[in-house]
Amino acid sequence: MKRADLGSRAPNPRPRRAPARRRGDRDFDAVAVVERYLERCAVPEICTPGRCRVCGCTEETACDLGAGFLCWWVDAAHTLCSSPRCLAVVPMDELDAAAGIRHTAA
């Protein structure tokens, strides 16, 4: 069977895909995330155990960190998840306290 019998052109074995989105392509407003964090933590009812005080995720609706990984609780009160966006908003001293790290004066 000759190529001319198959038609004028053989189908492309690898169709083109849409270009993948990169992390920098996302629209992310850090100021809005900080403002939402401050609003949520100003009201004590919103910072309840089992719900992240920054993004609002729960055990059932965990944040997708990519590559099949989901977020976990960082503090013992279960009010802060391990998503980088959530950790970037919380002050470093508070993260150290949640991890049990104590800074001593030298």
Summary of the structure (lengths in Angstrom):
residues: 106
radius of gyration: 23.6
end to end distance: 85.0
largest distance: 85.0
contacts: 187
relative contact order: 0.12
helix: 32%
strand: 7%
